[in-house]
Amino acid sequence: MLEKIIAGGASALGISLPDGAAERYRGYFEALLGANRDFNLTAIEGEDEAARLHLLDSVAVLGAAKIEGGIIDVGTGGGLPGVALKIARPELDMTLLDATEKKVAFLDRVTSGLGIPCRCVCGRAEELGREPEYRERFDVAVSRAVARLNSLAELCMPFVKVGGRFLAMKAADSDGEIEEAGPAIDKLGGRLSDIREYTIPGTDIVRRVAVIEKIAHTPENYPRRWAAIQKRPIK
């Protein structure tokens, strides 16, 4: 049962969940499954797999770094990790950002219905990261499985205020990717402060979170257009 997997897994991770969280995770999973029939949100449809590989994987970020204040989930897709984090910590000021209008409309409906209202924004990160309303306005940016870290940093770091953090969720074998991203992190005003690993409860899958502190303002010429980011990653 999804509720038991979530409750037990969170406890194994040392994370306490608020009253009603398990029921909200159930509601979110069912909404995600229903929407998946109309447009692709996830390749995982089994209850056990979704509980562990989506929900617990997302919640585990709470044990990797301090998360509070204004949060932006960049490239959230179906709402991961942002919705899972908001259920676990309802006090978070959560913004869910995605470039697909149907996904954002789904997120707006489901978060309102679950009683965990989020700001659901449709737009491209490389464009909104230049807008005064969004640029360097967030305490934490988080992103899960969106792009290689050197490109992802350019999309996410402009959203983070100096003194904040960018949390990049990555696989256990990401050493080369993290090393490759070093020049981009430096140039964008960041510093890699930690790499936290965890095992998803009930599996032997090891994941990690690269914790990047924002120590200086991101130069005004970043982020660039996505085509330029892909063609000429910062080196």
Buried (B, 14 or more C-beta within 10 A) or exposed (E): EBBEBBBBBBEBBEBEBEEBBBEBBBBBBEBBBEBBEEEEBBEBEEBEBBBBBBBBBBBBBBBBBEBEEBBBBBBBBBBBBBBBBBBBBBEBBBBBBBBBEEBBEBBBEBBEEBEBEBBBBBBBBBEBBBEEEBBBBBBBBBBBBBBBBBBBBBBBBBBBBEEBBBBBBBEEEBEEBBEBBBBBBBBBBBEBEBBBEBBBBBBEBEBBBBBBBBEEEBEEEBBBEBEEBEEEBBE
